[in-house]
Amino acid sequence: MRPLVVLLTVAVFLGSVVGAGAGVMVFVADTGPSLDAPGTGHAGSAAPTDFTKLYDQTADSVVKIQTGSPATGSQGSGFLYDGSYVVTNEHVVGETEGVTVQFSDGVWRSGTVVGTDVYTDLAVIQVESVPAGTSPLPVADRLPREGQFVAAIGSPFGLQGSITHGIVSGVNRSMDVEGGFSIPDTVQTDAPVNPGNSGGPLVSMDGEVVGVNRAKSGDNVGFAISAHVVDRIVPELIRDGEADHSYVGIRSIPVTPSIADANDMERATGIAVVDVLENGPADGHLRAGSVSSEEPLSGADVIVRIDDTPVRTHEDLSRYLLLHTAPGETVTFTVVRDGARMPVDVELGERPPA
């Protein structure tokens, strides 16, 4: 085993996700409710008494990824997911089909990119061989919880086998990325995030992957793509090479008290539709509001529920669309229209190419 290195929104067309940037992954083990109960899990509740043990448990399954030549290419991190498959970020591999992957034994192995998804910034690489005794990292089936300890393992600045630690600062975040999109259901952490950590695992004190490190945003704020999203997208990338995403075709804003008053609502909750894409899935079903000098937004459908799931924020709707729906399925929105609640059925479309 190597010595331990310690480095110690928005209005969007819902259903659009894409990403870029360098990030770090933090992983937390959960002993609480399932992924379908956001914010109620209890992942990684144990105190961080032995990071050396955690490193020994996980580091052999974490890899350094090189695209192109060392002089002109780029580097990132990844982790062994299943068999000979390695999970990383889409922005780490880009449009490259062939990469080289280095495990902790120091040997470089050839890898082939078998699937990418720009909307969740996930990619899968198949390597030619895996070192004997190296096991895939388990992916958590429950949400981490704010304040729980996590560790990010990867190759920041090309320094393979590095570990940083911190806590989960928040869950179910939407991460804005280049291109005007956002990735839903990300984990926020204060574990240090640096270039080269992208694609590596964020792990709990139990050694489970709770996220895939992606990017840093200011001091002490890093984001990782959650284990929920990994479970939803990665098997599809292995099977089909790509992932399908549901698409509604609306733009919306959070409901403020003034918007609630203008739309005869008793309290400010939900998201108000401000634009409906012409010929999109919601065209003719959901109604956009109008703005005047007297009222900030009136006549808008305010979405307060999708199927049986409450919608209080953009994150709630984006998360549900990503994790629980597929193109071609029909969902039922509960909207407040002219002060009255009513159901509106919409057949979801397929998100257009990024």
C-alpha positions in Angstrom: 0.0 0.0 0.0 1.4 3.4 -0.9 2.0 5.9 1.9 -1.1 8.0 2.7 -1.0 11.5 1.2 -3.4 13.9 2.9 -4.2 17.0 1.0 -5.8 18.1 3.7 -31.5 29.4 -9.8 -32.4 29.7 -11.7 -34.8 29.8 -14.6 -34.0 26.9 -16.9 -35.7 24.7 -19.4 -36.3 21.9 -17.0 -34.6 18.6 -17.8 -31.4 20.2 -19.2 -28.2 19.0 -17.7 -24.6 19.4 -18.8 -21.3 20.0 -17.1 -17.7 20.9 -17.2 -15.0 21.7 -14.7 -12.7 19.9 -12.3 -14.2 18.4 -9.1 -13.8 16.1 -6.2 -16.1 13.2 -5.1 -17.1 12.6 -1.5 -18.7 9.4 -0.3 -20.9 8.8 2.7 -22.4 5.5 4.0 -26.0 5.6 4.9 -27.9 3.7 7.5 -31.2 5.6 7.1 -34.0 5.8 4.5 -33.6 5.1 0.8 -32.6 7.4 -2.0 -36.2 8.2 -2.5 -36.4 10.0 0.8 -34.1 13.0 0.3 -32.6 14.6 3.4 -33.7 11.8 5.7 -30.8 9.4 5.3 -28.1 8.8 7.8 -25.1 8.0 5.6 -21.6 7.8 7.2 -22.7 8.5 10.7 -19.6 7.1 12.3 -17.0 9.6 13.6 -13.9 9.9 11.4 -11.6 8.2 13.8 -9.4 6.4 11.3 -8.8 8.0 7.8 -5.8 5.7 7.4 -8.1 2.7 7.6 -10.5 4.2 5.1 -7.7 5.0 2.7 -6.4 1.4 2.9 -9.9 0.2 2.3 -10.6 2.3 -0.8 -7.5 3.6 -2.5 -6.6 0.5 -4.5 -9.9 0.9 -6.4 -9.3 4.5 -7.4 -7.4 5.3 -10.6 -5.7 8.1 -12.4 -6.9 8.7 -16.0 -4.8 10.2 -18.8 -6.2 11.4 -22.1 -3.8 12.2 -25.0 -0.1 12.6 -24.2 1.1 13.8 -20.9 2.3 17.0 -22.5 -0.9 18.0 -24.3 -3.7 15.8 -22.8 -5.6 16.0 -19.6 -5.8 14.1 -16.3 -8.6 13.1 -14.0 -9.6 10.4 -11.6 -12.1 7.5 -11.5 -13.0 4.5 -9.5 -13.6 0.8 -10.2 -17.4 0.3 -10.5 -18.0 -3.3 -11.6 -15.9 -5.9 -13.2 -13.5 -4.0 -15.5 -15.6 -0.8 -15.7 -14.3 2.5 -14.3 -16.6 5.5 -13.6 -15.4 9.1 -14.2 -16.6 12.5 -15.4 -17.7 13.0 -19.0 -15.6 16.2 -19.1 -12.5 14.2 -18.2 -12.7 12.0 -21.3 -14.5 14.4 -23.6 -14.7 13.0 -27.1 -11.7 10.7 -26.6 -12.4 7.0 -27.3 -9.1 5.6 -25.9 -7.5 6.5 -22.6 -4.8 5.1 -20.3 -5.6 4.2 -16.7 -3.2 3.8 -13.8 -4.2 1.7 -10.7 -2.3 1.8 -7.4 0.2 -0.9 -8.6 1.7 1.8 -10.9 1.0 -0.1 -14.1 -0.7 1.8 -16.9 -3.5 0.0 -18.7 -5.4 0.8 -21.9 -9.0 1.8 -21.6 -11.9 2.3 -24.0 -14.7 4.8 -23.3 -17.9 2.8 -23.6 -20.4 5.5 -22.7 -20.8 9.2 -21.9 -23.6 11.5 -20.7 -23.0 15.2 -20.9 -26.2 16.0 -19.0 -25.0 14.3 -15.8 -21.2 14.6 -16.6 -20.7 10.9 -16.2 -18.7 8.5 -18.3 -17.7 4.8 -18.2 -14.4 3.3 -19.2 -13.6 -0.4 -19.7 -10.0 -1.3 -18.9 -8.1 -4.1 -20.4 -7.3 -5.7 -17.0 -7.7 -5.1 -13.3 -5.0 -5.7 -10.7 -5.4 -9.0 -8.8 -7.3 -8.4 -5.5 -8.7 -5.0 -6.5 -12.4 -4.8 -5.8 -15.1 -2.4 -7.1 -16.2 0.3 -4.7 -19.8 -0.1 -3.4 -22.2 2.6 -4.3 -24.4 3.9 -1.5 -28.1 3.1 -1.8 -29.0 5.9 0.7 -28.5 9.6 0.9 -25.7 11.1 3.0 -26.7 13.6 5.6 -25.6 17.1 6.3 -22.7 17.3 8.7 -21.5 13.7 8.1 -17.8 13.0 7.4 -16.7 12.1 3.9 -13.4 11.7 2.1 -12.4 12.5 -1.5 -9.8 10.2 -3.1 -8.2 10.9 -6.4 -5.3 12.6 -8.2 -5.4 16.4 -7.8 -2.7 18.0 -9.9 -1.7 14.5 -11.0 -0.8 13.5 -7.4 -2.1 9.9 -7.5 -3.4 8.4 -4.3 -4.4 11.6 -2.5 -7.1 11.8 0.2 -8.9 14.9 1.5 -11.6 15.0 4.1 -14.6 17.1 5.1 -18.3 17.0 5.7 -21.4 16.9 3.7 -22.5 20.5 3.5 -25.8 19.9 1.7 -27.7 17.4 -0.5 -30.1 17.7 -3.5 -28.3 20.7 -4.8 -28.5 21.9 -8.4 -25.0 22.7 -9.8 -24.9 25.3 -12.6 -22.4 24.4 -15.3 -21.1 25.9 -18.5 -23.7 26.0 -21.3 -26.5 27.4 -19.2 -27.6 24.0 -17.8 -27.6 22.5 -14.3 -27.0 19.0 -12.8 -29.6 18.1 -10.2 -29.1 16.0 -7.1 -25.5 16.9 -6.4 -23.8 16.6 -3.0 -22.1 19.7 -1.6 -19.0 19.2 0.5 -16.3 21.3 2.1 -13.6 18.6 1.3 -10.9 20.3 -0.8 -11.5 20.0 -4.5 -8.8 20.6 -7.1 -8.1 20.0 -10.8 -7.4 16.3 -11.3 -9.9 15.2 -8.6 -12.7 15.2 -11.2 -14.3 11.7 -11.6 -12.9 10.4 -8.3 -15.1 9.0 -5.5 -16.5 10.9 -2.6 -16.7 8.2 0.1 -18.3 7.7 3.5 -16.4 6.5 6.5 -17.8 3.1 5.6 -16.0 3.2 2.2 -19.1 3.6 0.1 -19.3 6.0 -2.8 -21.8 8.7 -2.1 -20.8 10.9 -5.1 -18.6 11.4 -8.0 -16.4 14.5 -7.5 -17.0 17.1 -10.2 -16.1 20.7 -9.4 -15.1 23.4 -7.0 -17.1 26.6 -6.6 -15.4 29.1 -4.3 -13.6 28.3 -1.1 -14.7 25.2 0.8 -17.5 24.5 -1.6 -17.2 21.4 -3.8 -19.8 19.3 -5.6 -20.2 15.6 -6.4 -22.7 13.9 -8.6 -24.8 11.8 -6.2 -25.0 8.0 -5.9 -28.6 8.3 -6.9 -27.6 9.6 -10.3 -24.8 7.1 -10.6 -27.2 4.2 -10.1 -29.6 5.7 -12.6 -27.2 6.6 -15.4 -24.1 4.3 -15.3 -25.9 1.0 -16.0 -27.5 2.6 -19.1 -24.1 3.9 -20.3 -22.6 0.4 -20.0 -25.6 -1.1 -21.8 -26.3 1.5 -24.5 -23.3 3.9 -24.5 -25.7 6.8 -23.8 -28.5 7.8 -21.5 -32.0 9.1 -22.3 -33.4 12.1 -20.4 -37.0 13.3 -19.9 -37.9 16.8 -21.2 -40.7 19.1 -20.3 -39.9 22.2 -22.2 -40.7 25.0 -19.8 -38.9 27.8 -18.0 -39.9 28.6 -14.5 -39.1 30.7 -11.4 -39.6 30.2 -7.7 -42.8 31.5 -6.3 -42.3 34.6 -4.1 -44.9 36.2 -1.8 -45.7 38.8 -4.5 -46.1 36.1 -7.2 -48.3 34.1 -4.8 -50.5 37.2 -4.3 -50.8 37.8 -8.0 -51.9 34.3 -8.6 -54.5 34.0 -5.7 -52.3 31.6 -3.7 -52.5 31.4 0.1 -48.8 30.9 0.5 -45.6 31.1 -1.5 -44.6 27.6 -2.7 -43.9 25.8 -5.9 -42.5 27.1 -9.2 -44.3 29.4 -11.6 -44.2 28.8 -15.4 -42.9 31.8 -17.2 -42.3 30.3 -20.7 -43.5 27.2 -22.6 -41.4 26.0 -25.5 -43.4 26.1 -28.8 -44.2 22.6 -29.9 -42.5 21.2 -26.8 -44.1 18.5 -24.6 -45.8 21.1 -22.3 -47.2 23.2 -25.2 -51.0 23.3 -24.9 -50.9 21.8 -21.5 -49.1 24.1 -19.1 -49.8 27.9 -19.2 -47.1 30.6 -18.9 -47.8 33.8 -17.0 -47.4 37.4 -18.1 -45.7 40.3 -16.5 -47.2 43.8 -16.2 -46.4 47.1 -14.4 -49.1 46.2 -11.8 -48.2 42.6 -11.1 -44.8 40.7 -11.2 -46.3 37.6 -12.8 -49.9 36.8 -13.2 -51.9 34.0 -15.0 -49.1 31.5 -14.5 -49.5 27.8 -13.8 -47.8 27.2 -10.5 -46.5 23.7 -10.3 -46.8 22.3 -6.7 -46.6 18.5 -7.4 -45.5 16.0 -10.0 -47.3 12.7 -9.6 -47.2 12.1 -5.8 -44.0 14.1 -5.2 -44.3 17.7 -3.8 -42.5 20.4 -5.9 -41.3 23.3 -3.8 -38.2 24.2 -5.8 -36.6 23.7 -9.2 -34.4 21.0 -7.6 -37.4 18.9 -6.6 -38.7 18.9 -10.2 -35.4 18.3 -11.9 -34.5 15.5 -9.5 -37.8 13.7 -10.0 -37.5 14.0 -13.8 -34.0 12.6 -13.8 -34.4 9.8 -11.3 -38.0 8.6 -11.8 -39.1 9.2 -15.4 -38.3 8.3 -18.9 -39.1 9.9 -22.3 -42.6 8.9 -23.5 -44.0 8.5 -20.1 -47.0 10.6 -19.0 -46.7 12.5 -15.7 -49.4 14.4 -13.8 -48.6 17.9 -12.7 -50.7 19.4 -9.9 -50.9 23.2 -10.7 -52.5 26.2 -9.2 -54.3 28.0 -12.0 -56.4 31.1 -11.3 -56.3 30.2 -7.6 -57.6 26.7 -8.0 -55.7 23.4 -8.0 -56.1 21.1 -11.0 -54.2 18.1 -12.5 -52.5 18.5 -15.9 -51.1 15.5 -17.8 -48.0 15.9 -19.9 -46.3 13.3 -22.0 -42.6 13.8 -21.5 -40.3 14.3 -24.5 -36.7 13.3 -25.0 -34.2 16.0 -24.2 -32.5 17.2 -27.3 -28.7 16.7 -27.8 -26.5 19.0 -25.8 
